[in-house]
C-alpha cells in the first residue's frame, strides 16, 4: 500500500522567531483550520493558543533546545485533540539502555542491558526520585491518549528517552529506578541508538483475560461472566463481505467461523443457568469490523437501540482537503449524509 503525504501549508512565518517557534505556531493554525475538534468545542482554540504561546517562549533559545524538545511540545499540543492515534515520535539522540511496559495498571521493567542483573519483570515504583503514579499522571498531559490506560501504554515506550525524562522534571545523566521489592539501580544514558537492551522478560498475562485466538469467547467464574470480544466478525459477516465484493466464499472459512447469534444465545443461556449477576465485556483487543454485531449484543441484553440517542454525520471539507486530496471528496459525495 502506498501512502501519500502532503506538506502542511504555511500559514505563519515570522522572521523574528526561530524555526521551532514558527513551526509550532504554523501547526497550531493548521489544526484550527482543518481539525473537527475546534468545531465541536469553540473554547478549544483559546486554550491551545495559550499553550502555544507559552511553549514558544520555552523554545526561544536555539542553543539550549533540541529537536526532541520541539517534538515534545508538538505532542503536548496534540493532547488537546484527545486523539490517541495522533502523535509524533521523539528523536532518540540518546537513550537509557532499558525499556518499560505498562500492563494491568503497573509499569514493568521489560528489558535492560545485561550489565544489570535480576531486575527484568519487576514493578517500578519510582524513576529519578519521582513516584511512578505522578509520572503516569504527567504522561497523560504530554502524549495524546483517550484515557490513563492509553497514556500508560504509549508513554511507557518513551520512558527511556532522556528528553522525555527531563521534561517530566527529572534531571541528571544517571537515572535511578526503584522497584516494588525495594531493589534499585542507577542507569547511565548512552549516546546513539545502537546500544539496545539485550536482557528481556516475559510478562505473563492474566489467566482469565489473556487474549484468546478467536473472535470471541466467554468464561463463567462464580457469578461473573467474562466475555472477551476480540473481533466483530463471524460467518455471516464473511459471507456478506464476499457477496458485496463479488468474491467466491471459501467453504473452509465459512465452516471454521461461528455465527455470532448462535454464540450469544448459548452464552446467555449458560449465564441464566449458572445464576450470573455480572457480565464483563472486554474489548481491549477489538479492532472493529461489522458494527451490527455490537447491536446484536445490546439487543440480546435488552438494551434496545431505539432507546439510545442517535447521531448524525457531518462532512466539512477544508481548503487543505480540497487542494491536496480531491479524490476523497469524490468518494464522500457518494455517501448520503448532511453536509455542513
Secondary structure, DSSP 8 states (H G I E B T S, - for coil): --------------TTS-HHHHHHHHHHHHHHHH-THHHH-TTHHHHHHHHHHHHHHHT--TTS--HHHHHHHHHHHHGGGT-TT-------SEEESEEEEEETTEEEEEEE-TTS-S-TT-BEEEETTEEHHHHHHHHTTTS--SSHHHHHHHHHTTTTBHHHHHHTT--SSEEEEEETTS-EEEEEEEESS-----EE------TTTS--SSSEEEEEETTEEEEEE--B--HHHHHHHHHHHT----HHHHHHS--HHHHHHHHHHHHHHTT--EEEEE-TT---B-THHHHHHHHHTT--GGGS------B---HHHHHH-HHHHHHHTTS---B-
